[in-house]
Amino acid sequence: MTKLIEPLTFKRGLVLKNRVFMAPMTTKMSFYDGVVTQDEIEYYSMRAGEIGAVITGAANVQEDGKGWEGELGVYDDKFIPGLAKLASGIKRNGTKAILQIFHGGRMTNSQVLRGVQPVSASAVAAERPNAEVPRAMESEEVVALISNFAAATKRAIAAGFDGVELHGANTYLIQQFFSPHSNRREDEWGGSLEKRFHFVEELVKAVTAVVDESGADGFIVGYRFSPEEYETPGIRFEDTLYLVDHLADMPLDYLHISLNQADKRSASEDYQEKSMMAYVYEKLAGRLPLIGVGDVRTGQDAEEILAKADGVAIGKALLMDPNWLPKAVNGQEELIRQELSRFDCDELKISNGVWGFLESMMPERLH
């Protein structure tokens, strides 16, 4: 398990004590208005201390970006005191705290938004049951959105976080601008692949400029992405390699691939020789660290990911066993909790929202 416990140093100087991240997962633990709860602080703090970094669940940068109830907010200065408590709770024993920031785009509904119509790159509904048709954002609204991501980053710095992760994955708004399914625009923000990347490019520029101008020491910026979409038209793996290639030359600190299986292969016939993660790692060619992910249960699973990535994000395993890392590296894997019951929830600070997430992801391991 040598590589797993090696430090990881980013361009902006931040050093992680090891290469294990807590993956960002939906908790639905915040108050109705997006304010952090004490339960949420305890949930994250319990899983910090041993791993290198915790990436929080998504925090919305605009009120109309709220994707679900119980979601973190970072769209106003009023959130800074609660977020500061959250960052402090995570930063036990040298663990770093990274706030994931996002906008839900069309992946929400007017009920969650209290009567407001969802917005997206274009007025195209998601291909899911009961999806509402969003309102296409005006060009000036797109500019304002980028500014709001930058403002959210300033708040993360003020709250004492060590970094932000731009949530460009899982079909939320950043991905919606890059996708030919959700972005049918004919202005500077859409059309060709290059124009669909334009939003991502301007967003990364704005956020990283805020960080560099702030003078915050070692504050990092990451970008998470999903490598393919099933919709037609949709993001194909070749598009993602274009995205990765261009992001690698921007002032980011890491890329984070979103996968449910680490060895997942592309749907494209042109990329069948290896996993999508391996192709992405090859494309990066050391220009940026890659954070890999995908149903890690054992230390060996994590080491296999680190053969084609620089860090490993662990989700469900850390939910079930906050002490996963020392057990994995000290030859005590037989002690790692592999199943979960409702009776374990209080001990593990698992709320109904987290339990619902687990039910959707791994019902076979719950009892």
Salt bridges, closest charged atoms under 4 A:
GLU6 OE1 - ARG19 NH2 3.87
GLU42 OE1 - LYS349 NZ 3.46
ASP64 OD1 - HIS103 NE2 2.79
GLU69 OE1 - LYS66 NZ 3.07
GLU69 OE2 - ARG114 NH1 2.82
ASP77 OD1 - ARG155 NE 2.84
GLU127 OE2 - HIS181 NE2 3.05
GLU141 OE1 - ARG135 NH1 2.92
ASP162 OD1 - LYS91 NZ 3.54
GLU165 OE1 - HIS256 ND1 2.92
ASP187 OD2 - ARG185 NH2 2.78
GLU201 OE1 - HIS198 ND1 3.97
GLU202 OE2 - HIS198 ND1 3.96
GLU202 OE2 - LYS205 NZ 3.66
ASP212 OD1 - ARG12 NE 3.12
ASP245 OD1 - ARG287 NH2 2.78
ASP249 OD1 - ARG287 NH1 3.15
ASP253 OD2 - ARG12 NH1 2.47
GLU282 OE2 - LYS274 NZ 2.61
ASP295 OD1 - ARG297 NE 3.41
ASP321 OD2 - LYS327 NZ 2.79
GLU339 OE1 - HIS367 NE2 3.71
ASP344 OD1 - ARG337 NH1 3.28
GLU347 OE2 - ARG337 NH2 3.30
